[in-house]
Amino acid sequence: MKRSDIVQKLAKRTGISHSKANEIVKSFFESMIRILEDGGKLELRRFGTIALVKHKPYDTINPSTGKPMHVEEKNWVHFKMSMSLRKELENTPAPSQK
């Protein structure tokens, strides 16, 4: 599902204009990004928790060349699914792979 699909569904379900729905979705995602950038954790009840995790720099060996290399510090987004969502999805059949 793309962002435009979310906007379309929101507009249809609530009866608001497409531009207003787009503004709401855009504002929601911008707020999520700001929270994560500020080191916060985003907790959405019945959905899950999203947090930014820092990984320290480290030295390793390039598997292709066998030469040592340095990997810089990086941030990863970590998502932990809520128990209620996990239970709901356990009873849902998996979509067919194409």
Backbone as CSV, one residue per row, in Angstrom:
resi,resn,N_x,N_y,N_z,CA_x,CA_y,CA_z,C_x,C_y,C_z
1,MET,0.847,-1.168,0.000,0.000,0.000,0.000,0.898,1.238,0.000
2,LYS,0.577,2.168,-0.855,1.341,3.402,-0.957,0.655,4.509,-0.161
3,ARG,1.398,5.599,0.037,0.860,6.737,0.773,-0.408,7.275,0.104
4,SER,-0.410,7.310,-1.216,-1.577,7.816,-1.940,-2.805,6.934,-1.693
5,ASP,-2.595,5.631,-1.505,-3.701,4.728,-1.185,-4.283,5.045,0.195
6,ILE,-3.407,5.372,1.141,-3.853,5.734,2.486,-4.688,7.011,2.430
7,VAL,-4.206,7.987,1.646,-4.929,9.252,1.495,-6.310,9.003,0.905
8,GLN,-6.351,8.187,-0.123,-7.619,7.894,-0.797,-8.604,7.210,0.151
9,LYS,-8.143,6.221,0.912,-9.020,5.510,1.843,-9.504,6.418,2.967
10,LEU,-8.610,7.287,3.464,-8.993,8.210,4.519,-10.070,9.173,4.030
11,ALA,-9.886,9.707,2.845,-10.865,10.642,2.278,-12.216,9.963,2.076
12,LYS,-12.188,8.736,1.571,-13.430,8.007,1.301,-14.167,7.647,2.593
13,ARG,-13.411,7.163,3.603,-14.023,6.733,4.864,-14.601,7.881,5.669
14,THR,-13.923,9.035,5.648,-14.340,10.142,6.504,-15.188,11.183,5.778
15,GLY,-15.167,11.136,4.444,-15.941,12.098,3.673,-15.276,13.454,3.540
16,ILE,-13.995,13.543,3.899,-13.283,14.818,3.741,-12.674,14.885,2.344
17,SER,-12.235,16.067,1.953,-11.662,16.230,0.612,-10.321,15.508,0.517
18,HIS,-9.935,15.204,-0.713,-8.668,14.514,-0.962,-7.495,15.364,-0.485
19,SER,-7.555,16.677,-0.715,-6.448,17.549,-0.308,-6.328,17.618,1.217
20,LYS,-7.453,17.629,1.920,-7.423,17.646,3.388,-6.881,16.320,3.925
21,ALA,-7.289,15.210,3.323,-6.783,13.895,3.729,-5.277,13.815,3.487
22,ASN,-4.813,14.355,2.363,-3.390,14.356,2.039,-2.613,15.165,3.079
23,GLU,-3.175,16.298,3.482,-2.552,17.154,4.493,-2.436,16.415,5.832
24,ILE,-3.468,15.682,6.207,-3.471,14.936,7.469,-2.414,13.833,7.446
25,VAL,-2.377,13.055,6.360,-1.411,11.953,6.251,0.014,12.499,6.225
26,LYS,0.233,13.575,5.475,1.561,14.186,5.399,2.004,14.661,6.781
27,SER,1.117,15.310,7.508,1.423,15.804,8.845,1.735,14.654,9.804
28,PHE,0.979,13.562,9.702,1.206,12.396,10.553,2.599,11.813,10.336
29,PHE,2.983,11.615,9.069,4.298,11.036,8.777,5.432,11.988,9.143
30,GLU,5.240,13.300,8.941,6.261,14.267,9.345,6.448,14.258,10.860
31,SER,5.361,14.119,11.599,5.446,14.048,13.058,6.193,12.792,13.494
32,MET,5.912,11.674,12.841,6.612,10.421,13.160,8.113,10.593,12.948
33,ILE,8.500,11.193,11.830,9.920,11.376,11.513,10.580,12.279,12.549
34,ARG,9.915,13.382,12.928,10.477,14.301,13.930,10.673,13.600,15.274
35,ILE,9.711,12.786,15.674,9.827,12.052,16.936,11.042,11.134,16.904
36,LEU,11.224,10.400,15.813,12.360,9.485,15.696,13.691,10.244,15.623
37,GLU,13.718,11.363,14.894,14.940,12.169,14.801,15.354,12.718,16.160
38,ASP,14.375,13.045,17.004,14.661,13.582,18.334,15.000,12.488,19.343
39,GLY,15.080,11.237,18.883,15.450,10.131,19.759,14.281,9.533,20.503
40,GLY,13.081,9.917,20.120,11.893,9.404,20.785,11.467,8.049,20.262
41,LYS,10.488,7.493,20.930,9.923,6.197,20.557,8.455,6.428,20.240
42,LEU,7.976,5.852,19.170,6.601,6.016,18.735,5.829,4.759,19.093
43,GLU,4.818,4.904,19.945,4.023,3.752,20.385,2.597,3.922,19.890
44,LEU,2.192,3.037,18.988,0.837,3.063,18.438,0.094,1.847,18.990
45,ARG,-0.846,2.104,19.876,-1.601,1.028,20.525,-2.255,0.116,19.498
46,ARG,-2.236,-1.185,19.776,-2.794,-2.236,18.928,-2.064,-2.365,17.587
47,PHE,-0.923,-1.651,17.406,-0.146,-1.771,16.176,1.292,-2.157,16.494
48,GLY,1.984,-1.317,17.271,3.353,-1.645,17.621,4.149,-0.426,18.034
49,THR,5.447,-0.645,18.240,6.365,0.398,18.667,7.447,0.565,17.617
50,ILE,7.751,1.837,17.293,8.790,2.148,16.315,9.831,3.007,17.015
51,ALA,11.112,2.624,16.904,12.186,3.373,17.547,13.414,3.381,16.649
52,LEU,14.261,4.379,16.840,15.513,4.483,16.109,16.605,3.854,16.968
53,VAL,17.361,2.912,16.411,18.410,2.212,17.145,19.748,2.554,16.512
54,LYS,20.709,3.015,17.332,22.050,3.328,16.826,22.911,2.070,16.864
55,HIS,23.595,1.811,15.763,24.555,0.709,15.708,25.955,1.303,15.691
56,LYS,26.804,0.830,16.573,28.156,1.368,16.704,28.998,1.021,15.480
57,PRO,30.037,1.831,15.213,30.935,1.493,14.103,31.750,0.244,14.452
58,TYR,32.154,-0.481,13.429,32.947,-1.683,13.672,33.835,-1.989,12.462
59,ASP,34.842,-2.807,12.708,35.743,-3.268,11.646,35.377,-4.694,11.287
60,THR,35.447,-4.995,10.005,35.092,-6.328,9.523,35.923,-6.648,8.293
61,ILE,35.647,-7.757,7.671,36.344,-8.159,6.452,35.334,-8.218,5.323
62,ASN,35.692,-7.598,4.198,34.842,-7.628,3.014,34.820,-9.058,2.481
63,PRO,33.655,-9.717,2.417,33.609,-11.114,1.983,33.993,-11.303,0.511
64,SER,33.838,-10.280,-0.311,34.173,-10.406,-1.727,35.677,-10.338,-1.968
65,THR,36.337,-9.407,-1.268,37.768,-9.187,-1.517,38.667,-9.779,-0.446
66,GLY,38.121,-10.015,0.746,38.918,-10.524,1.851,39.713,-9.431,2.548
67,LYS,39.534,-8.176,2.141,40.275,-7.064,2.734,39.503,-6.487,3.920
68,PRO,40.257,-5.991,4.912,39.589,-5.364,6.058,38.870,-4.080,5.632
69,MET,37.758,-3.782,6.304,37.031,-2.552,6.020,36.382,-2.041,7.299
70,HIS,36.058,-0.750,7.291,35.434,-0.119,8.449,33.994,0.231,8.098
71,VAL,33.066,-0.107,8.991,31.659,0.231,8.807,31.333,1.352,9.795
72,GLU,30.843,2.474,9.272,30.521,3.638,10.096,29.278,3.384,10.950
73,GLU,29.113,4.242,11.959,27.914,4.194,12.790,26.686,4.479,11.926
74,LYS,25.599,3.773,12.205,24.384,4.007,11.435,23.154,3.826,12.309
75,ASN,22.072,4.439,11.868,20.796,4.336,12.569,19.874,3.389,11.818
76,TRP,19.175,2.558,12.566,18.209,1.638,11.988,16.868,1.875,12.650
77,VAL,15.818,1.729,11.889,14.472,1.820,12.453,14.072,0.421,12.909
78,HIS,13.666,0.332,14.169,13.268,-0.955,14.743,11.761,-0.932,14.991
79,PHE,11.068,-1.972,14.543,9.629,-2.091,14.751,9.339,-3.342,15.557
80,LYS,8.553,-3.180,16.609,8.112,-4.323,17.406,6.594,-4.353,17.357
81,MET,6.061,-5.438,16.827,4.621,-5.607,16.669,3.952,-5.809,18.028
82,SER,2.765,-5.230,18.188,2.017,-5.411,19.433,1.468,-6.833,19.498
83,MET,1.186,-7.289,20.711,0.641,-8.638,20.886,-0.738,-8.766,20.241
84,SER,-1.555,-7.721,20.338,-2.900,-7.810,19.756,-2.832,-7.912,18.232
85,LEU,-1.906,-7.188,17.593,-1.741,-7.296,16.140,-1.198,-8.672,15.768
86,ARG,-0.247,-9.160,16.556,0.328,-10.489,16.289,-0.748,-11.569,16.351
87,LYS,-1.603,-11.512,17.361,-2.672,-12.504,17.497,-3.669,-12.404,16.349
88,GLU,-3.970,-11.175,15.942,-4.902,-10.967,14.838,-4.333,-11.523,13.524
89,LEU,-3.036,-11.317,13.311,-2.415,-11.785,12.071,-2.164,-13.292,12.058
90,GLU,-2.072,-13.907,13.229,-1.882,-15.360,13.299,-3.062,-16.094,12.671
91,ASN,-4.243,-15.524,12.783,-5.443,-16.165,12.264,-5.760,-15.768,10.827
92,THR,-4.884,-14.971,10.214,-5.084,-14.513,8.856,-4.222,-15.360,7.923
93,PRO,-4.799,-15.921,6.851,-3.964,-16.692,5.933,-2.981,-15.785,5.206
94,ALA,-1.788,-16.301,4.962,-0.740,-15.537,4.285,-1.129,-15.321,2.827
95,PRO,-0.793,-14.135,2.285,-1.101,-13.894,0.860,-0.233,-14.794,-0.017
96,SER,-0.743,-15.137,-1.165,0.005,-16.025,-2.062,1.201,-15.265,-2.647
97,GLN,2.330,-15.946,-2.775,3.543,-15.361,-3.334,3.504,-15.449,-4.841
98,LYS,3.883,-14.364,-5.507,3.924,-14.369,-6.985,5.329,-14.293,-7.477
